[in-house]
Amino acid sequence: MPFKPSAGDTANLVWFKSSYSTDDGPSCVEVAATPRTVHVRDSKDVRLPLLGFAVAAWADFVPYAAVVPEKKR
């Protein structure tokens, strides 16, 4: 379940964008990890609120996000 990270948690985060993203892509997200939280933000407007996930919740999510759907014929 996502939670709103406190301001102190995000001051020195190092953000990473997916290698599948491009600078002109329509929908990109960036992530930054700390020992207790994985933070997620919209790379198109980094001023928007962040989402924060417990490391275990993020680890449960990633295998589902990594599945590439088959192309429709």
Order of alpha helices (4+ residues) and beta strands (2+ residues): beta-beta-beta-beta-alpha
